[in-house]
Amino acid sequence: MSDALIHNIGQIVSGDFAAPLIKGDSILIHDGVIAAIGRELAAGAGVIKISANGGTVIPGLIDSHVHPVIGDYSPRQKVVDFIASCVHGGVTRMISAGEVHMPGRPTGAIGTKSMAILGAKAWDNTRPGGMKVQGGGLLLQAGLTAADFEEMAAAGVKHLGEVGLGGYHDWDKIAEMARWAKRCGMTVMMHIGGASIPGSDAIGAEHAIKVQPHIASHLNGGPTAPSLADIERIIAETDAALEIIQCGNAAVIPRILDLARQYGALDRVIIGTDMPSGTGVIPLGMLRTISWVSALGDIPPEAAIAMATGTTAAIYNLPAGRIAPGLEADLVIMDAPIGSVANDALETLKIGDSPGISGVIIDGELVLRKSVNTPPARRQLEIGS
């Protein structure tokens, strides 16, 4: 079902922080790509029609911070199919922050390089529940060379996992490796806050300013938040994206957003989960964090959705994350849940609740109807009407 028309849409959320709402009631999909957005678009022969029945359509959510292994299994929490379950929470793409929970994970330069290449290639070949996973988040180790980064980039490794995660803390060398990664076109994410896995250490503003990562990971704690003084320095003295996660400190979120607002940096905020972790596996983690950002941080819900879609896509140079012609047709149809005081999905997020999902589309294919994880949407999609 790569050619489809979604019509009778109540609201279209663009995923673009600067212009988060789109006027229109229809989205036309051709060959898995968004072809047009407008009002009362016509469907040609053979195009499947999906009525949103007044519901809201948003881009598929992009979880900017996940720790998978190989396959849809978490040895950390001993659960299976957690990635496919997140599709039921509106997530269509995940970014690995490093496969740190891999049983027997190899260390050393050769081991970490091999693991990154394996992760990148393995996740290119599997999509649990339709989920796209950008795997192979490289974890830095002593002994890596500039030539290693060139080899990994050529093999499909697109980003570094959390810089500073683990036992390697030669910060001058780490900063040099980050520069090698950037020259190879890799995105650099960096652990911020208290220690997490054994061997790791507390990492704050001084380290981030030295490394200058693309992403200051879990700025609200992974799980322990840094000081507000460190958060402010990272906002002021780096250009890094400011990541807010589910498995962190919820009380710090409004403070981060206030500081970002003060520095004109709200367009740098992105959203992830940091699961699986000691906090657990949370299939609705992205929706819950979007609602926290909106309800607790006084952020319009459509802007909070952009933080979880288009802003992350831009950092990773992904052809998705926004509803625009030429981009991948990864879309979520949602509405206020039955019994909510809200009138639509955006109002639901604004009051701190999770909307109901009636459909998830990935590359133009309807991969999910009636989420088993969200409450039921008040208005359900209909096919062929």
C-alpha positions as CSV (number, residue, x, y, z in Angstrom):
1,M,0.0,0.0,0.0
2,S,2.6,2.5,-1.0
3,D,0.1,4.7,-2.9
4,A,-2.5,6.2,-0.6
5,L,-4.5,9.3,0.2
6,I,-5.1,10.2,3.8
7,H,-8.1,12.6,3.9
8,N,-10.6,14.1,6.4
9,I,-7.7,15.2,8.5
10,G,-8.5,17.6,11.3
11,Q,-5.0,18.9,11.9
12,I,-1.6,18.3,10.3
13,V,1.5,18.7,12.4
14,S,4.5,19.4,10.2
15,G,7.5,18.4,12.4
16,D,9.1,21.7,11.5
17,F,9.8,23.7,14.7
18,A,9.7,27.0,12.9
19,A,6.3,26.3,11.2
20,P,4.7,23.4,13.2
21,L,1.2,23.4,11.7
22,I,0.2,22.9,8.0
23,K,-3.1,24.0,6.5
24,G,-4.8,21.2,4.8
25,D,-6.9,18.1,5.2
26,S,-5.2,15.6,2.9
27,I,-1.9,13.9,2.3
28,L,-1.1,12.1,-0.9
29,I,1.5,9.3,-0.8
30,H,3.2,7.8,-3.9
31,D,5.8,5.0,-3.8
32,G,6.2,5.4,-0.1
33,V,7.0,9.1,-0.3
34,I,4.8,12.1,0.5
35,A,3.7,13.5,-2.8
36,A,1.4,16.4,-1.8
37,I,-0.3,18.1,1.1
38,G,-3.4,20.2,0.6
39,R,-7.2,20.4,0.8
40,E,-9.5,17.8,-0.8
41,L,-6.8,16.2,-2.8
42,A,-8.0,13.6,-5.3
43,A,-7.0,10.0,-5.4
44,G,-6.3,8.3,-8.7
45,A,-7.0,4.8,-9.7
46,G,-5.5,2.2,-7.4
47,V,-4.8,4.6,-4.6
48,I,-6.1,3.4,-1.3
49,K,-8.1,6.0,0.6
50,I,-7.7,6.4,4.4
51,S,-10.1,8.6,6.3
52,A,-8.6,10.1,9.5
53,N,-12.2,11.0,10.5
54,G,-11.1,14.4,11.9
55,G,-8.1,13.0,13.7
56,T,-4.6,14.6,13.8
57,V,-1.7,13.4,11.6
58,I,1.9,13.9,12.7
59,P,5.3,12.7,11.4
60,G,6.4,9.3,12.8
61,L,8.2,9.9,16.1
62,I,12.0,9.5,16.1
63,D,13.4,8.2,19.4
64,S,16.8,9.9,19.6
65,H,18.2,7.7,22.4
66,V,17.7,3.9,22.6
67,H,20.1,1.1,23.6
68,P,19.3,-1.9,21.5
69,V,21.4,-5.0,21.0
70,I,21.1,-7.2,17.9
71,G,17.5,-8.1,17.3
72,D,14.3,-7.1,19.1
73,Y,15.4,-8.3,22.5
74,S,16.6,-6.5,25.7
75,P,19.0,-8.5,27.9
76,R,18.9,-5.6,30.3
77,Q,15.2,-6.2,31.1
78,K,14.9,-9.7,29.5
79,V,12.0,-8.7,27.2
80,V,11.3,-9.5,23.6
81,D,9.6,-7.4,20.9
82,F,10.0,-4.1,22.8
83,I,11.0,-2.3,19.6
84,A,7.9,-3.5,17.7
85,S,5.8,-2.5,20.7
86,C,7.1,1.0,20.4
87,V,5.5,1.3,17.0
88,H,2.2,1.1,18.9
89,G,3.5,4.3,20.6
90,G,3.9,6.1,17.3
91,V,7.6,5.6,17.0
92,T,8.8,4.8,13.5
93,R,12.5,5.3,13.9
94,M,15.1,4.8,16.6
95,I,18.7,5.9,17.0
96,S,21.1,3.7,18.9
97,A,23.1,5.5,21.6
98,G,25.4,2.4,21.7
99,E,24.8,-1.3,22.0
100,V,26.1,-1.3,25.5
101,H,23.9,-4.1,26.8
102,M,25.1,-6.6,24.1
103,P,26.0,-9.9,26.0
104,G,29.7,-10.3,25.7
105,R,30.1,-6.9,24.1
106,P,33.7,-6.7,22.8
107,T,36.0,-3.9,24.0
108,G,39.2,-2.5,22.7
109,A,39.7,-0.8,19.4
110,I,39.1,-3.8,17.2
111,G,36.1,-5.0,19.3
112,T,34.3,-1.7,19.4
113,K,34.9,-1.0,15.7
114,S,33.6,-4.5,14.8
115,M,30.5,-4.1,17.1
116,A,29.7,-0.7,15.5
117,I,29.9,-2.2,11.9
118,L,27.9,-5.2,12.9
119,G,25.2,-3.1,14.6
120,A,24.9,-0.7,11.6
121,K,24.7,-3.5,9.0
122,A,22.4,-5.8,11.1
123,W,19.8,-3.0,11.7
124,D,19.9,-2.1,8.1
125,N,18.5,-5.5,7.4
126,T,15.7,-5.8,10.0
127,R,12.6,-3.8,10.9
128,P,10.7,-5.1,13.9
129,G,7.1,-4.1,13.4
130,G,8.2,-1.9,10.6
131,M,10.6,0.2,12.9
132,K,13.6,1.7,11.3
133,V,16.7,1.5,13.6
134,Q,19.9,3.4,13.0
135,G,22.2,1.0,14.8
136,G,26.0,0.8,15.3
137,G,26.5,3.7,17.7
138,L,30.3,3.5,18.1
139,L,31.5,3.5,21.7
140,L,35.0,5.1,21.9
141,Q,37.9,3.0,23.1
142,A,41.7,3.6,23.4
143,G,43.6,2.8,20.2
144,L,41.1,3.9,17.6
145,T,42.8,5.7,14.7
146,A,41.6,8.2,12.1
147,A,41.8,5.4,9.5
148,D,39.4,3.3,11.7
149,F,36.8,6.1,11.5
150,E,37.2,6.3,7.7
151,E,36.8,2.5,7.5
152,M,33.7,2.5,9.7
153,A,32.1,5.4,7.8
154,A,32.6,3.5,4.6
155,A,31.0,0.4,6.1
156,G,27.9,2.4,7.1
157,V,28.5,3.6,10.7
158,K,26.8,6.9,10.8
159,H,27.2,8.1,14.4
160,L,29.0,7.8,17.7
161,G,27.1,6.3,20.7
162,E,27.3,8.2,24.0
163,V,30.8,9.7,24.2
164,G,32.1,9.1,27.7
165,L,30.0,6.0,28.3
166,G,32.2,3.3,29.8
167,G,35.7,3.4,31.1
168,Y,37.5,5.5,28.6
169,H,38.1,9.0,29.9
170,D,41.1,10.5,28.1
171,W,39.3,13.7,27.2
172,D,42.0,15.2,25.0
173,K,42.0,12.0,22.9
174,I,38.2,11.8,23.0
175,A,38.0,15.3,21.6
176,E,40.3,14.4,18.8
177,M,38.3,11.3,18.0
178,A,35.1,13.4,17.9
179,R,36.8,15.6,15.3
180,W,37.8,12.5,13.2
181,A,34.2,11.3,13.4
182,K,32.8,14.7,12.3
183,R,35.2,14.8,9.3
184,C,33.8,11.4,8.3
185,G,30.3,12.8,8.4
186,M,29.3,11.0,11.7
187,T,27.0,12.6,14.2
188,V,28.5,12.8,17.7
189,M,26.3,12.2,20.8
190,M,27.7,12.6,24.3
191,H,26.7,11.3,27.7
192,I,25.8,14.2,30.1
193,G,25.2,13.8,33.8
194,G,25.9,11.2,36.5
195,A,27.4,7.8,36.0
196,S,25.2,5.1,34.5
197,I,26.8,1.8,33.5
198,P,29.7,0.3,35.5
199,G,33.0,2.0,34.6
200,S,31.3,5.3,33.6
201,D,31.8,8.6,35.3
202,A,30.0,11.9,35.9
203,I,30.3,14.1,32.8
204,G,29.5,17.8,32.8
205,A,29.9,21.1,30.9
206,E,33.7,21.1,31.0
207,H,33.8,17.9,29.1
208,A,31.1,18.9,26.6
209,I,32.8,22.2,25.9
210,K,36.0,20.4,25.1
211,V,34.4,17.8,22.8
212,Q,31.7,20.0,21.2
213,P,29.3,17.2,20.4
214,H,26.3,17.4,18.1
215,I,24.0,16.2,20.9
216,A,24.2,16.7,24.7
217,S,22.5,13.4,25.5
218,H,19.9,13.1,28.3
219,L,20.4,16.6,29.6
220,N,17.7,15.9,32.2
221,G,19.7,12.9,33.5
222,G,20.5,9.4,32.3
223,P,19.4,8.8,35.0
224,T,21.1,11.5,37.1
225,A,20.8,15.1,35.9
226,P,23.8,17.4,35.9
227,S,23.7,20.7,37.8
228,L,21.7,23.6,36.4
229,A,24.9,25.6,36.1
230,D,26.4,22.8,33.9
231,I,23.2,22.7,31.8
232,E,23.3,26.5,31.3
233,R,27.0,26.3,30.2
234,I,26.2,23.6,27.7
235,I,23.4,25.7,26.3
236,A,25.5,28.8,26.2
237,E,28.9,27.5,25.2
238,T,28.1,24.7,22.7
239,D,25.8,24.4,19.7
240,A,24.7,20.9,20.8
241,A,21.2,19.6,20.5
242,L,19.6,19.5,24.0
243,E,18.2,16.1,24.6
244,I,15.3,15.4,27.0
245,I,14.5,11.8,27.8
246,Q,11.8,9.7,29.5
247,C,14.2,7.7,31.7
248,G,15.6,10.8,33.4
249,N,14.6,13.5,35.9
250,A,11.2,14.9,35.1
251,A,11.5,17.7,37.5
252,V,14.5,19.2,35.6
253,I,12.6,19.3,32.3
254,P,10.9,22.7,32.9
255,R,14.2,24.2,34.1
256,I,16.0,23.1,30.9
257,L,13.2,24.5,28.7
258,D,13.3,27.8,30.6
259,L,17.0,28.1,30.1
260,A,16.7,27.1,26.4
261,R,14.0,29.8,26.0
262,Q,16.2,32.3,27.7
263,Y,19.1,31.6,25.3
264,G,16.8,31.4,22.2
265,A,17.7,27.7,21.9
266,L,14.3,25.9,22.0
267,D,14.9,24.9,18.4
268,R,17.8,22.8,19.6
269,V,15.7,20.6,21.9
270,I,15.2,16.9,20.9
271,I,13.4,14.1,22.6
272,G,14.3,10.4,23.3
273,T,13.7,7.7,25.9
274,D,17.1,6.2,26.9
275,M,15.5,2.7,27.2
276,P,16.0,-0.1,28.0
277,S,17.5,1.1,31.3
278,G,17.1,0.5,34.9
279,T,13.9,2.5,34.6
280,G,12.6,-0.2,32.2
281,V,11.0,-0.5,28.8
282,I,8.4,2.2,28.1
283,P,6.6,1.7,24.7
284,L,4.8,5.0,25.2
285,G,7.9,6.8,26.4
286,M,8.1,9.2,23.5
287,L,4.4,10.3,23.8
288,R,4.8,10.6,27.5
289,T,7.9,12.8,27.2
290,I,6.2,15.0,24.6
291,S,3.3,15.5,26.9
292,W,5.7,16.4,29.8
293,V,7.6,18.9,27.6
294,S,4.3,20.5,26.6
295,A,2.4,20.4,29.9
296,L,5.2,21.0,32.3
297,G,7.4,23.2,30.1
298,D,4.7,25.4,28.5
299,I,5.6,24.4,25.0
300,P,2.9,24.3,22.3
301,P,2.2,20.6,21.6
302,E,2.9,20.9,17.9
303,A,6.3,22.4,18.8
304,A,7.0,19.6,21.2
305,I,6.2,17.1,18.4
306,A,8.7,18.9,16.2
307,M,11.3,18.3,18.9
308,A,10.6,14.6,18.6
309,T,10.6,14.4,14.8
310,G,12.0,17.1,12.5
311,T,14.6,18.5,14.8
312,T,16.2,15.1,15.3
313,A,15.9,14.2,11.6
314,A,17.8,17.4,10.7
315,I,20.7,16.5,13.1
316,Y,21.0,13.0,11.6
317,N,20.3,14.1,8.0
318,L,17.3,11.8,7.7
319,P,14.8,12.0,4.8
320,A,11.9,11.9,7.3
321,G,10.7,13.6,10.5
322,R,8.6,16.2,8.7
323,I,5.5,16.1,6.6
324,A,6.7,17.6,3.3
325,P,6.8,16.5,-0.4
326,G,9.7,14.2,-1.2
327,L,10.2,12.9,2.4
328,E,9.5,9.3,3.6
329,A,5.8,8.8,4.4
330,D,6.2,7.9,8.0
331,L,3.0,9.1,9.6
332,V,0.9,8.7,12.7
333,I,-2.9,9.2,12.9
334,M,-4.1,10.0,16.5
335,D,-6.8,11.7,18.4
336,A,-7.9,12.4,21.9
337,P,-8.6,9.2,23.8
338,I,-12.1,8.1,24.7
339,G,-13.1,9.8,28.0
340,S,-10.6,12.7,27.7
341,V,-11.6,16.2,28.5
342,A,-9.5,17.2,25.4
343,N,-11.0,17.7,22.0
344,D,-8.1,16.5,19.9
345,A,-4.6,15.0,20.1
346,L,-2.8,18.3,20.6
347,E,-5.1,19.3,23.5
348,T,-4.4,15.9,25.0
349,L,-0.7,16.4,25.0
350,K,-1.1,19.9,26.3
351,I,-2.8,18.7,29.4
352,G,-0.2,16.0,30.0
353,D,-2.1,12.9,28.7
354,S,-1.2,10.5,25.9
355,P,-3.4,10.5,22.8
356,G,-4.9,7.4,21.3
357,I,-3.3,6.1,18.1
358,S,-5.5,4.7,15.3
359,G,-2.9,4.2,12.7
360,V,0.9,4.1,11.9
361,I,2.2,4.4,8.4
362,I,5.8,3.6,7.5
363,D,7.1,4.2,4.0
364,G,3.5,4.6,2.9
365,E,2.4,1.2,4.3
366,L,-0.3,1.0,7.0
367,V,1.6,-1.2,9.5
368,L,-0.6,-0.6,12.5
369,R,-4.3,0.0,13.3
370,K,-5.6,0.6,16.8
371,S,-2.6,0.7,19.0
372,V,-2.6,-1.9,21.8
373,N,-0.6,0.4,24.0
374,T,-2.4,3.8,23.9
375,P,-6.0,4.2,25.1
376,P,-8.4,4.0,22.2
377,A,-8.7,7.0,20.0
378,R,-12.1,8.7,20.0
379,R,-12.1,8.9,16.2
380,Q,-10.7,5.8,14.4
381,L,-9.4,5.8,10.9
382,E,-11.4,4.1,8.1
383,I,-10.1,2.6,4.9
384,G,-11.8,3.0,1.6
385,S,-14.1,5.8,2.6
